[in-house]
Amino acid sequence: MRLETLEDKLTFFCGATVAWFVLYTFVNYNLELPAKIGKRKADDLKNRVVSIVHGLFALVVSGYHIYRDNPQYAEPATPIQHIILLTSCAYFIYDFIACVYYGLADTGLVLHHAMCLVGMVSCEMMNNCTTGLCKALL
């Protein structure tokens, strides 16, 4: 998959964002938790399942890419790096919206998500520095 134009990147990003919401919907309807947990904690736990999926995705795909391709810091971004970063950006958008919707957001979460998004989007726009971000995700 080539993500060379801004249109290609935006299309992939929107699709990835929708995929994170679909995954949450699947988890929400299929993960049965005891009633004694309470709705707020149940929503938080279900959102954490999606977070674990993102963490595993980032670990496996970044690790595979770094092990197989051994990218160097000065090189332009590769297609797999675009996929990793755009999928992670989509996850951070999903997670921010979900945490605000369920009342789980606090100042630390907002700052964390904002800084992650600013870093990832700036690297995508410059088409550089993605190697460092992929290694940081690993």
MIMI-701655 format. One line per 8 residues: number of its first residue (from 1); their letters; for each residue x, y, z of N, C-alpha, C. Coordinates in steps of 0.2 Angstrom, whole numbers, m for minus. Example, Ala and Ser with C-alpha at 12.3 -4.5 7.8 and 13.67 -1.06 7.14 Angstrom:
1 = as = 66/m28/39/62/m22/39/66/m16/39 ~ 64/m11/35/68/m5/36/64/0/39
// end
This chain:
1 = mrletled = 4/m6/0/0/0/0/4/6/0 ~ 3/11/m5/7/17/m5/3/22/m2 ~ 6/26/2/3/32/5/7/38/4 ~ 7/40/m3/12/45/m5/8/52/m5 ~ 2/52/m6/m1/59/m7/m5/60/0 ~ m7/67/1/m11/68/7/m18/65/7 ~ m21/65/1/m27/61/0/m27/54/2 ~ m22/51/0/m21/44/2/m20/43/10
9 = kltffcga = m16/47/13/m15/47/20/m21/49/24 ~ m25/54/21/m31/56/25/m37/50/24 ~ m37/47/18/m42/41/17/m40/35/22 ~ m33/34/22/m31/28/27/m33/30/34 ~ m31/37/36/m32/39/43/m40/38/45 ~ m44/41/40/m51/40/42/m54/33/42 ~ m51/29/38/m53/22/39/m50/19/45 ~ m44/20/47/m42/18/53/m46/20/59
17 = tvawfvly = m48/27/59/m52/29/65/m58/26/65 ~ m61/25/60/m68/21/60/m66/14/62 ~ m61/11/60/m59/4/63/m59/4/70 ~ m56/9/73/m55/9/81/m62/9/84 ~ m66/13/81/m73/14/84/m77/7/83 ~ m76/4/77/m79/m2/76/m77/m8/81 ~ m70/m8/82/m67/m12/87/m70/m11/94 ~ m71/m5/96/m74/m3/103/m81/m6/103
25 = tfvnynle = m85/m5/97/m92/m7/97/m92/m14/98 ~ m88/m18/95/m88/m25/95/m86/m27/102 ~ m81/m24/105/m79/m26/112/m85/m24/117 ~ m88/m18/116/m94/m16/120/m99/m21/120 ~ m101/m24/115/m107/m28/114/m105/m36/116 ~ m99/m37/116/m97/m44/116/m93/m46/123 ~ m91/m41/126/m87/m42/133/m92/m41/138 ~ m94/m47/142/m98/m47/147/m94/m46/154
33 = lpakigkr = m96/m41/158/m93/m39/164/m98/m40/170 ~ m96/m42/176/m100/m42/181/m104/m35/183 ~ m110/m36/184/m114/m29/186/m111/m26/192 ~ m108/m29/196/m105/m26/202/m100/m21/201 ~ m97/m21/195/m91/m17/193/m94/m10/192 ~ m99/m9/190/m102/m2/189/m101/0/181 ~ m105/4/179/m105/7/172/m98/10/170 ~ m96/15/174/m90/19/173/m84/15/173
41 = kaddlknr = m83/10/177/m78/6/177/m78/1/171 ~ m84/m2/170/m85/m6/164/m83/m3/158 ~ m85/4/157/m83/7/151/m76/8/150 ~ m73/10/156/m65/11/156/m62/4/154 ~ m64/m1/157/m61/m8/155/m62/m10/148 ~ m68/m8/145/m69/m10/138/m64/m6/134 ~ m63/1/136/m59/5/132/m52/3/133 ~ m50/0/138/m43/m2/139/m42/m8/135
49 = vvsivhgl = m47/m12/134/m46/m18/129/m44/m15/122 ~ m47/m10/120/m45/m7/113/m38/m4/114 ~ m36/m1/120/m29/1/121/m24/m4/121 ~ m26/m10/123/m21/m16/123/m20/m18/116 ~ m25/m18/112/m25/m20/105/m20/m15/101 ~ m21/m9/103/m17/m4/100/m9/m5/102 ~ m8/m6/108/m2/m7/111/2/m13/107 ~ m2/m19/107/0/m25/103/2/m23/96
57 = falvvsgy = m3/m20/93/m1/m18/86/5/m14/85 ~ 6/m9/89/12/m5/89/18/m8/90 ~ 18/m13/95/24/m17/97/26/m22/91 ~ 21/m25/89/22/m31/84/24/m27/77 ~ 21/m23/75/22/m20/68/28/m16/68 ~ 29/m12/73/35/m8/74/41/m12/75 ~ 41/m17/79/46/m22/80/48/m25/74 ~ 43/m28/71/45/m31/64/48/m27/59
65 = hiyrdnpq = 46/m21/59/49/m16/54/56/m14/56 ~ 57/m13/62/64/m11/64/69/m17/63 ~ 66/m23/65/70/m29/65/72/m31/57 ~ 67/m30/53/68/m32/46/71/m27/42 ~ 69/m21/43/72/m16/38/77/m12/41 ~ 78/m12/48/83/m8/51/84/0/48 ~ 78/3/49/78/10/46/83/15/50 ~ 86/20/46/90/24/49/87/31/50
73 = yaepatpi = 89/35/55/85/41/57/85/46/51 ~ 90/47/47/90/52/42/86/50/35 ~ 83/44/35/80/42/29/73/45/29 ~ 70/46/23/63/47/23/58/42/25 ~ 52/44/27/47/39/29/46/33/24 ~ 45/27/27/43/21/22/36/20/23 ~ 33/17/18/26/15/18/23/12/25 ~ 27/7/28/25/4/34/25/9/40
81 = qhiillts = 30/14/39/30/19/45/24/23/44 ~ 22/25/38/16/29/37/10/25/40 ~ 9/18/39/4/14/41/4/14/49 ~ 10/13/52/10/13/59/8/20/62 ~ 11/25/60/9/32/63/2/34/62 ~ 0/33/56/m7/35/54/m12/31/58 ~ m11/24/59/m15/20/63/m15/22/71 ~ m9/24/73/m8/26/80/m12/33/81
89 = cayfiydf = m11/38/76/m15/44/76/m22/43/77 ~ m25/38/73/m32/37/73/m34/34/80 ~ m29/30/82/m31/27/89/m31/33/94 ~ m26/37/94/m26/43/99/m33/47/98 ~ m35/48/92/m41/52/91/m47/48/94 ~ m47/42/92/m53/37/95/m53/38/103 ~ m47/37/106/m46/36/113/m48/43/116 ~ m46/48/113/m48/55/116/m55/56/116
97 = iacvyygl = m58/54/111/m66/55/110/m69/50/115 ~ m67/44/115/m70/39/120/m69/42/127 ~ m63/44/129/m62/46/136/m66/52/138 ~ m67/57/133/m71/63/135/m78/61/135 ~ m81/56/131/m88/54/130/m90/50/137 ~ m85/46/139/m87/42/145/m84/46/152 ~ m82/52/151/m80/56/157/m74/53/161 ~ m69/50/157/m63/47/159/m57/52/158
105 = adtglvlh = m58/58/155/m53/62/153/m51/67/159 ~ m44/68/160/m42/73/164/m36/77/161 ~ m33/81/164/m28/86/161/m23/82/159 ~ m20/77/162/m15/73/160/m16/69/154 ~ m22/66/153/m24/62/147/m24/67/141 ~ m27/73/142/m28/78/137/m21/80/134 ~ m17/82/139/m10/84/137/m6/78/133 ~ m7/72/136/m3/66/133/m6/65/126
113 = hamclvgm = m12/65/125/m15/64/118/m13/70/113 ~ m14/76/116/m12/81/112/m4/81/109 ~ 0/80/114/7/79/112/9/74/107 ~ 5/68/108/6/62/104/4/64/97 ~ m2/67/96/m5/69/90/0/74/86 ~ 2/79/90/6/84/87/12/81/84 ~ 16/77/88/22/74/86/21/70/80 ~ 16/65/80/14/61/74/12/65/68
121 = vscemmnn = 8/70/69/6/73/63/11/77/60 ~ 15/80/64/21/84/62/26/80/58 ~ 27/74/60/32/69/57/29/67/50 ~ 22/66/50/19/64/44/19/70/39 ~ 18/76/41/18/82/37/25/83/34 ~ 30/82/38/37/83/35/40/77/32 ~ 36/71/32/39/65/29/45/63/31 ~ 47/64/38/53/63/41/52/61/48
129 = cttglcka = 57/59/52/57/58/59/53/52/61 ~ 50/49/56/46/43/58/50/37/61 ~ 56/37/59/60/31/62/60/32/69 ~ 61/38/72/62/39/79/55/37/83 ~ 50/39/79/43/38/82/41/30/82 ~ 43/27/77/42/20/77/46/16/82 ~ 52/18/83/56/15/88/54/17/95 ~ 51/23/96/48/25/102/41/21/104
137 = ll = 38/19/99/32/15/99/34/8/101 ~ 40/6/99/42/m1/101/44/m1/108
// end
